[in-house]
Amino acid sequence: MPVLQISRQPDALAWFDTVKGRSVLTAEQQVIGAAFAARPARQPWLWLAPAFTSHPGMEPAPVAPPGSVLLRPFRDHYAGSLQCALPLPLADESVGNLIVQHVLDDEREGLLEECERILEPGGRLWLFALNPWSPYRARWRRSGLVARDAHYWHLRLRRLGLQPCDSDVAYLGPVWRPAVAAAGRGPSRLRVACVMEVEKRTAALIPPAPVSRHWQTGAATA
């Protein structure tokens, strides 16, 4: 039986649990909290993140809505609310909204397709990814993480039928210094992370054409 080959570095996402990586996650907490507040869903949320732990100096993580599923990937498995692997043990279109926070930065295969499968029509997905144009890329060098630009992610999302919302790509976090206080400084396109908000849309059914009726006046002939 052939040995399973894993191309990515097994613990690449562990970088986000370092001082340099936690600064990135902290800068994104406000956006995640606003998403939770703005999109109450009839169905549960799914939040995929490289770390949910708190450390001294970090702001508390946003509180996910009741019934949410929180998963942290490690290698080819996921831990948290569930202990599972792909495919995720969730039914089709069973999730109202999703937060995908940097868990694709290690070139994880198959997860984005699973997210599209479980997202309900009209549901939204927030995708957080590292910005390859940021000087901060020197901080994750040799960690095994791979950064892709927003254009790459938009193409992948569109191929899955996920359409960008009205808001454009937002850039978050520090440009160079890991300190949380630097999270809002510097040119936006040079910040460490970008976030894209997309929606799962379905084609509306075309209603049948109205039947034209022609009524004849006058008495019926015998």
C-alpha positions in Angstrom: 0.0 0.0 0.0 1.6 3.4 -1.0 2.5 5.8 1.7 0.3 8.9 1.9 2.3 11.9 0.9 1.5 15.3 2.6 3.0 18.1 0.5 2.5 20.9 3.1 4.4 21.2 6.3 2.3 19.4 9.0 2.4 22.1 11.6 2.5 25.2 9.4 -0.6 26.7 11.0 1.2 26.5 14.4 2.8 29.8 13.4 -0.4 31.6 14.2 0.0 30.6 17.8 3.3 32.5 18.1 3.6 36.2 19.1 4.0 37.2 15.4 1.0 35.1 14.3 -1.3 36.0 17.2 -0.9 39.7 16.2 -2.6 38.8 12.9 -5.5 37.0 14.5 -6.1 39.8 17.0 -6.3 42.4 14.2 -9.1 40.4 12.7 -11.3 39.9 15.8 -13.3 43.1 15.2 -14.3 42.0 11.7 -15.3 38.6 12.9 -17.3 40.0 15.8 -19.1 42.4 13.4 -19.9 39.5 11.1 -21.5 37.5 14.0 -23.6 40.5 14.9 -24.7 41.5 11.4 -25.7 38.0 10.1 -27.9 36.2 12.6 -28.6 32.8 10.9 -31.3 30.3 11.3 -28.7 27.6 11.0 -25.4 27.3 12.8 -22.2 29.1 12.0 -19.0 27.2 11.2 -15.8 28.9 12.4 -12.5 27.4 11.1 -9.4 29.0 12.7 -5.8 28.1 13.3 -6.1 28.9 17.0 -8.8 29.8 19.5 -6.6 30.1 22.5 -6.1 33.4 24.5 -2.8 34.7 25.6 -1.8 37.7 27.9 -2.1 40.9 26.0 -4.7 39.6 23.5 -8.2 40.9 23.4 -10.8 38.2 24.1 -11.9 36.3 21.0 -15.3 37.1 19.6 -18.1 35.0 21.1 -19.7 32.8 18.3 -23.5 32.6 18.1 -25.1 29.8 20.0 -25.0 26.4 18.2 -21.8 27.4 16.3 -19.3 24.7 15.3 -15.7 25.7 16.0 -12.9 23.7 14.4 -9.2 24.0 14.5 -7.2 22.0 11.8 -4.1 20.0 12.6 -2.5 18.0 9.8 -5.4 16.3 7.9 -7.8 16.3 10.9 -10.0 18.8 12.8 -10.6 19.2 16.5 -12.9 21.4 18.5 -16.7 21.0 18.5 -16.2 17.9 16.4 -13.3 15.4 16.0 -13.3 14.7 12.3 -11.6 14.6 8.9 -12.8 15.5 5.4 -15.4 15.2 4.3 -16.9 17.2 7.1 -19.7 15.3 8.9 -22.2 18.0 8.2 -25.2 17.8 5.8 -25.4 19.7 2.6 -26.5 23.3 3.0 -26.7 22.9 6.8 -24.5 25.9 7.8 -25.8 29.5 7.7 -22.5 31.4 7.5 -18.8 30.5 7.7 -15.6 32.1 8.9 -12.5 30.6 7.2 -9.6 32.2 9.0 -6.2 31.4 7.5 -6.7 27.6 7.5 -6.1 27.6 3.7 -2.8 29.3 4.0 -1.0 26.0 4.3 -2.5 24.9 0.9 -5.0 22.6 2.4 -6.8 20.6 -0.2 -10.6 20.0 -0.4 -11.7 22.2 2.5 -13.0 25.1 0.4 -15.1 22.8 -1.7 -16.6 21.3 1.5 -17.4 24.8 2.7 -19.4 25.5 -0.5 -21.2 22.2 -0.1 -22.4 22.8 3.5 -23.2 26.5 3.1 -26.9 27.2 2.7 -28.2 29.4 -0.3 -28.0 33.0 0.8 -25.3 32.2 3.4 -22.0 34.1 3.5 -18.4 33.1 3.8 -15.6 35.3 5.2 -12.2 34.2 3.9 -9.1 35.5 5.7 -5.8 35.0 4.0 -2.2 36.2 4.3 -1.2 39.0 2.0 1.8 38.1 -0.2 2.6 41.8 -0.8 3.0 42.7 2.8 6.5 43.2 4.3 5.2 41.1 7.1 5.8 38.0 4.9 9.3 37.9 6.4 7.7 37.0 9.7 6.2 33.7 8.4 9.2 32.8 6.1 10.1 29.1 6.4 7.0 28.3 8.4 5.5 26.4 5.6 2.7 28.9 5.0 1.9 30.0 1.4 0.3 33.3 0.7 -1.9 34.0 -2.3 -3.2 37.3 -3.4 -6.9 38.3 -3.4 -7.2 37.8 -7.2 -6.3 34.1 -6.8 -8.9 33.6 -4.0 -11.6 35.4 -6.0 -11.0 33.1 -8.9 -11.3 30.0 -6.8 -14.4 31.3 -5.0 -16.1 32.2 -8.3 -15.4 28.7 -9.7 -17.3 27.3 -6.8 -20.3 29.6 -7.4 -19.5 31.9 -4.5 -20.0 35.6 -5.5 -18.3 38.6 -4.0 -20.6 40.9 -1.9 -20.7 44.6 -2.4 -17.7 45.3 -0.2 -14.3 45.1 -1.8 -11.3 43.3 -0.3 -10.3 44.7 3.1 -6.7 44.6 4.4 -6.0 44.2 8.1 -3.3 44.0 10.6 0.3 45.3 10.9 2.6 46.1 8.0 5.8 45.2 9.8 5.8 45.4 13.6 4.0 42.5 15.3 2.6 44.7 18.0 -1.2 44.9 18.1 -0.9 48.7 18.5 0.4 48.8 14.9 -2.5 47.0 13.4 -4.2 50.0 11.9 -1.1 51.8 10.6 0.6 51.9 7.2 -0.8 51.6 3.6 -3.8 49.3 3.6 -2.5 47.1 0.7 0.7 46.4 2.6 -1.0 45.0 5.7 -0.5 41.4 6.6 -3.9 40.0 5.9 -6.9 40.4 3.6 -10.5 39.4 4.0 -13.1 38.7 1.3 -16.8 38.3 1.9 -18.7 36.1 -0.6 -22.2 34.8 -0.8 -23.7 31.5 -2.1 -26.3 32.5 -4.6 -28.7 30.2 -6.5 -30.5 30.9 -9.7 -34.1 31.9 -9.2 -36.8 29.8 -10.8 -38.3 31.4 -13.9 -42.0 31.7 -13.4 -44.2 30.3 -16.1 -45.4 32.8 -18.7 -48.9 33.9 -18.1 -51.5 32.1 -20.3 -53.1 34.5 -22.7 -56.8 34.0 -22.9 -59.0 35.3 -25.8 -62.6 35.6 -24.9 -65.1 35.7 -27.7 -68.2 37.9 -27.4 -71.5 37.2 -28.8 -73.9 34.2 -28.8 -72.7 30.8 -29.5 -73.7 29.3 -32.8 -76.0 26.3 -32.7 
